[in-house]
Every structure is written in structure tokens, then in C-alpha cells.
Amino acid sequence: PPFDAPRFPHLTRAQFDELILDGKVFVVPGISNDWQLKDWDCDFFQTDPEFKNAAMNHQYTAVQGKDKKLGDDWQNDRTASGAKNDTAPQVAPFYWGIKDVQFEKRPGWTRAMLKRVSKSYKVPAFMDPAAASDFASTPEFWFGSGSAGAKAHMDSHVQATLSVQ
């Protein structure tokens, strides 16, 4: 990683609230140990009968917005991201914003997928349980291999988002 973020394996709600309010970057190792989602790797999405036909969008490429299906052969795609900074992701990722099934029609997307994804994780004990409704309605996935990843960015929405890379 480009920097070493402090790790908090046993985070309390008070510590979490303080870190968030201060805008600190941190890591909570093992957060997904008891999530069903932890076993969902790229191969899972590529072969799962329900997910494999869902369209995802290729981000940060010269041909912005090119769609591929989760079931397509995309894992070896090494399209450059155009990042100017050496510590930024150098390979363009694919984005599957299943949260948007609530607002728009996309090829292969269903509300059942969003429900299935939402049931595959839980809000950690150190977070306010009220965050569960935001997390259940806002999951997104960034797929790629090697040096791929989402660039640092600020979304226009204000609710908490479960973002999986």
C-alpha cells in the first residue's frame, strides 16, 4: 500500500466515532471474518448463476463506460487507468454499483441481487446499528486484478456506502 494506516483489531464505538469525525484513515483487520461475503472472490461472481449476467462498468479508461458482464473474461484485463501518481491504481477497475438497481435499469441487474448482497454482511459492533439500513441499500463492488482499484474520490451522496474491492 502507498501508506501504512493504523490498525485497530478491537475497535470500540467511541474510538470509531472519534476516528471518523477526525477524518482519519484506518484499518480494522478481520472485519469480515464472519461474513458470507468474505468467500465471494472474482471467480465466484464470474460463475454464480445469479450474478454472472450482471453488467459492470469499466472505469478510468480512455473509452469510459464500456460494459462487461461479471461472467465475461475480464480478470486479465490490464487497461491502464491513466493515473499520474505512482502510488495510485495503475490498472482500470470494473465497477458494479448494484445499489443503483433501486433507481435505474441495467442489463442483468435485479433487486433480488441487492437483497442477496445485503444479507451477506453485517454492520460491525463498533458502528451504530442504525447504519444497517444505509449499508443494506448502498453496496458497490470494484473488480480488477493486480494493480487495479478505485481512485480516491468523493461521491455526491451522503449516506454510508459498503464499498468492496
MINULO-973197 format. One record per residue: residue in three letters; x, y, z of N, C-alpha, C in turn. Coordinates in steps of 0.05 Angstrom, whole numbers, padded with zeros to 5 digits, always signed. Atoms other than C-alpha are relative to their C-alpha. Example, Ala and Ser with C-alpha at 12.3 -4.5 7.8 and 13.67 -1.06 7.14 Angstrom:
2
ALA+00018-00024+00000+00246-00090+00156+00018+00024+00000SER-00016-00024-00001+00273-00021+00143-00015+00022+00014
***
This chain:
165
PRO+00017-00024+00000+00000+00000+00000+00017+00025+00000PRO-00016-00025+00001+00022+00072-00010+00007+00011+00027PHE-00006-00010-00026+00020+00086+00064-00009-00021+00021ASP+00007+00019-00021+00014+00049+00130-00022+00012+00017ALA+00022-00010-00016-00054+00061+00161+00000-00014+00027PRO+00002+00014-00026-00062+00047+00236-00021-00021-00001ARG+00018+00023-00001-00096-00019+00251-00012-00001+00027PHE+00015+00002-00025-00149-00028+00304-00016-00026+00000PRO+00014+00026+00000-00166-00102+00313-00024-00002+00019HIS+00021+00001-00020-00211-00088+00373-00011+00028+00004LEU+00009-00028+00000-00244-00021+00357-00026+00002+00016THR+00024-00006-00015-00296+00008+00405-00017+00020-00016ARG+00016-00020+00013-00354+00051+00383+00011+00028+00004ALA-00011-00027-00006-00323+00112+00417+00025+00005-00017GLN-00024-00003+00017-00256+00100+00381-00008+00005-00029PHE+00009-00003+00027-00292+00091+00315-00011+00028-00006ASP+00013-00026+00004-00334+00154+00323+00022+00022+00000GLU-00022-00020-00001-00271+00194+00341+00016+00000-00026LEU-00016+00002+00025-00231+00168+00281-00016+00011-00024ILE+00017-00010+00022-00289+00182+00233-00003+00030+00001LEU+00004-00028-00003-00303+00251+00260+00026+00016-00006ASP-00025-00013+00005-00229+00268+00255+00010-00004-00029GLY-00007+00005+00027-00227+00242+00183+00025-00017-00004LYS-00024+00017+00001-00173+00191+00198-00004-00025-00017VAL+00000+00025+00015-00155+00133+00153+00010-00022+00019PHE-00008+00021-00018-00151+00067+00190-00010-00027-00012VAL+00008+00026+00009-00159-00008+00180-00010-00016+00024VAL+00010+00018-00020-00200-00058+00220+00004-00028-00010PRO-00005+00027+00010-00169-00126+00207-00021-00020+00010GLY+00018+00021-00007-00215-00186+00207-00029+00008+00001ILE+00027-00010-00002-00278-00144+00200-00020-00019-00014SER+00019+00017+00016-00308-00194+00150+00003-00030+00007ASN-00005+00028-00006-00287-00259+00185-00025-00017+00001ASP+00025+00015-00002-00359-00279+00198-00021+00008-00021TRP+00018-00007+00022-00389-00251+00134-00001-00022-00021GLN+00001+00018+00023-00414-00296+00079+00015+00012-00024LEU-00014-00014+00021-00386-00244+00031+00030-00005-00002LYS-00029+00004+00000-00315-00260+00051+00010-00022-00019ASP-00007+00022+00019-00316-00322+00007-00007+00006-00029TRP+00008-00007+00027-00341-00285-00054+00023+00014-00014ASP-00022-00011+00015-00280-00276-00097-00008+00006-00029CYS+00006-00007+00028-00276-00255-00171-00011-00025-00015ASP+00010+00024+00013-00286-00327-00194-00029-00006+00008PHE+00027+00004-00009-00349-00332-00152-00019+00017-00016PHE+00018-00018+00015-00381-00271-00186+00000-00008-00030GLN-00002+00008+00028-00357-00296-00254-00017-00025-00007THR+00013+00026+00006-00391-00364-00247-00028-00002+00014ASP+00025+00003-00014-00450-00352-00200-00024+00004-00019PRO+00022-00002+00019-00515-00365-00238-00016+00026+00002GLU+00015-00025-00003-00549-00303-00210+00016+00024-00007PHE-00016-00024+00004-00492-00253-00214+00014+00002-00027LYS-00017+00000+00023-00455-00273-00277-00010+00016-00024ASN+00012-00016+00022-00503-00237-00325-00003+00029+00005ALA+00002-00028-00007-00500-00171-00289+00022+00017-00013ALA-00019-00017+00013-00467-00114-00326+00016+00016+00021MET-00017-00018-00016-00408-00077-00294+00013+00019-00020ASN-00010-00022+00017-00375-00014-00320+00030+00003+00004HIS-00029-00004-00002-00301-00005-00337+00005+00029+00005GLN-00005-00027-00009-00277+00057-00301+00028+00010-00007TYR-00026-00013+00004-00220+00106-00314+00015-00008-00025THR-00013+00008+00025-00206+00084-00385-00005+00021-00021ALA+00004-00019+00022-00199+00122-00450-00028-00002-00012VAL+00027+00005+00009-00265+00090-00471-00018-00003+00024GLN+00015+00000-00025-00301+00108-00407-00028-00012-00003GLY+00027+00010-00001-00363+00068-00391-00005-00025-00015LYS+00004+00025+00015-00351+00004-00431-00010-00021+00020ASP+00011+00020-00017-00395-00050-00401+00010-00028-00007LYS-00005+00028+00003-00377-00123-00390-00018-00014+00021LYS+00015+00015-00020-00416-00177-00354+00020-00012+00020LEU-00016+00013-00020-00390-00205-00289+00010-00027-00009GLY-00008+00026+00010-00388-00272-00325+00019+00000-00023ASP-00019-00002+00023-00344-00247-00382+00028-00005+00009ASP-00028+00003-00006-00270-00258-00387+00013+00027+00004TRP-00010-00027-00006-00246-00194-00353+00024-00001+00019GLN-00020+00000-00021-00197-00217-00300+00028+00005-00009ASN-00027-00006+00010-00136-00210-00344+00002+00027-00014ASP+00000-00026+00013-00155-00141-00370+00020+00018+00015ARG-00021-00017-00012-00096-00094-00357-00001+00028-00012THR+00003-00027+00011-00124-00029-00387+00011+00020+00020ALA-00012-00021-00018-00085+00030-00359-00022+00019+00011SER+00019-00018-00013-00122+00075-00310+00006+00029-00007GLY-00007-00028+00005-00086+00138-00332+00009+00015+00024ALA-00008-00013-00024-00065+00152-00261+00028+00012-00003LYS-00025-00014+00003-00008+00202-00258+00019-00005+00024ASN-00015+00005-00024+00014+00184-00187+00008-00029+00002ASP-00009+00028-00001+00056+00120-00179-00014-00016+00022THR+00013+00015-00021+00020+00102-00115-00030-00005-00005ALA+00028+00005+00007-00049+00105-00147-00003-00025-00016PRO+00005+00025+00016-00081+00044-00180+00007+00006-00030GLN-00009-00004+00028-00048+00037-00249-00017-00016-00020VAL+00017+00015+00018-00099-00012-00278-00029+00008+00005ALA+00027-00009-00001-00170+00009-00293-00018-00023+00011PRO+00017+00021-00012-00221-00029-00249-00027+00000-00014PHE+00028+00002+00008-00292-00051-00264-00017+00006+00024TYR+00017-00009-00022-00348-00022-00223-00028-00013-00003TRP+00027+00011-00001-00413-00058-00204-00014+00013+00023GLY+00015-00015-00020-00458-00009-00167-00028-00011+00003ILE+00026+00013-00002-00514-00057-00151-00019+00017+00017LYS+00018-00018-00015-00541-00004-00103-00019+00015-00018ASP+00015-00016+00019-00566+00033-00165-00024-00015-00013VAL+00023+00015+00011-00616-00023-00183-00026+00013+00011GLN+00024-00014-00011-00664+00018-00139-00009+00023-00017PHE+00006-00024+00014-00661+00076-00187+00001-00002-00031GLU-00003+00002+00029-00643+00052-00257+00001-00029-00009LYS-00001+00027+00011-00648-00009-00302+00027-00003-00014ARG-00026+00007+00012-00581-00041-00321-00002-00029-00009PRO+00001+00028+00010-00571-00105-00361+00008-00020+00022GLY-00005+00021-00019-00576-00166-00316-00003+00006+00029TRP+00003-00007-00028-00589-00129-00252-00029-00006+00010THR+00026+00004-00013-00646-00148-00204+00001+00009+00029ARG+00002-00007-00029-00670-00126-00136+00007-00024+00018ALA-00007+00024-00016-00660-00198-00113+00030-00001+00004MET-00029-00001-00003-00585-00188-00125+00008+00018+00023LEU-00006-00019-00021-00584-00127-00080-00007-00013+00027LYS+00008+00012-00026-00622-00165-00026+00020-00022+00008ARG-00019+00022-00006-00574-00225-00031+00026+00012+00010VAL-00025-00013-00008-00513-00179-00026-00004+00011+00028SER+00005-00013-00026-00544-00142+00033-00001-00020+00023LYS+00001+00021-00021-00554-00207+00071+00027-00013+00005SER-00025+00014-00001-00482-00228+00061+00021+00013+00019TYR-00018-00014-00018-00451-00179+00111-00017+00012+00023LYS+00015-00013-00022-00469-00144+00176+00016+00024+00009VAL-00013-00024-00011-00454-00077+00209+00017-00009+00024PRO-00017+00008-00023-00395-00086+00256-00010+00012+00026ALA+00009-00008-00027-00407-00080+00331+00009+00028+00008PHE-00010-00026-00008-00365-00016+00335-00015+00023-00014MET+00016-00021+00014-00414+00021+00289-00028+00001+00011ASP+00028-00004-00008-00482+00049+00305-00018-00019-00016PRO+00018+00019+00014-00534-00005+00287-00018+00014-00021ALA+00017-00014+00019-00574+00049+00251+00013+00002-00028ALA-00013+00000+00026-00522+00046+00195-00008-00024-00017ALA+00008+00024+00015-00551-00022+00175-00018+00007-00024SER+00018-00006+00023-00605+00010+00131+00015+00012-00023ASP-00016-00011+00021-00554+00051+00093+00017-00021-00014PHE-00017+00021+00011-00507-00008+00084-00016-00019-00017ALA+00017+00019+00015-00565-00052+00060-00008+00011-00027SER+00010-00012+00026-00583-00003+00005+00023+00012-00016THR-00021-00014+00014-00514+00021-00017+00025-00016-00007PRO-00025+00014+00006-00466-00036-00033+00009+00004-00029GLU-00012-00002+00026-00418-00029-00091+00026-00016+00000PHE-00023+00017+00002-00361-00071-00117+00019+00011-00022TRP-00021-00008+00019-00296-00053-00152+00017-00026-00005PHE-00014+00025+00007-00265-00112-00190+00025+00007-00017GLY-00024-00003+00016-00196-00118-00220+00021-00019+00010SER-00022+00017-00009-00131-00155-00215+00025+00016+00002GLY-00026-00013-00001-00060-00136-00197-00003+00028+00012SER-00002-00028-00009-00054-00060-00192-00026+00015-00005ALA+00025-00013+00005-00128-00045-00205-00012+00010+00027GLY+00014-00010-00024-00171-00005-00156-00013+00026-00005ALA+00014-00026+00002-00216+00054-00146+00019+00022+00007LYS-00016-00023-00007-00183+00121-00147-00013+00015+00023ALA+00012-00016-00022-00192+00167-00088-00020+00019-00013HIS+00021-00017+00011-00257+00204-00100-00020+00006+00022MET+00021-00007-00018-00315+00236-00065-00027-00002-00015ASP+00026+00003+00013-00385+00213-00082-00019+00023+00007SER+00019-00022-00004-00444+00261-00086-00021-00007+00021HIS+00020+00008-00020-00487+00221-00037+00012+00002+00028VAL-00010-00003-00028-00482+00229+00039-00004-00024+00018GLN+00004+00023-00017-00502+00161+00064+00025-00018+00000ALA-00022+00019-00002-00453+00107+00086-00002-00020-00023THR+00000+00019+00022-00433+00060+00029+00018-00023+00007LEU-00017+00023-00003-00407-00010+00034+00014-00004-00027SER-00016+00002+00024-00352-00010-00018+00020-00023+00002VAL-00017+00024-00002-00317-00076-00032+00019+00000-00024GLN-00020+00001+00021-00252-00080-00072+00014-00026+00001
***
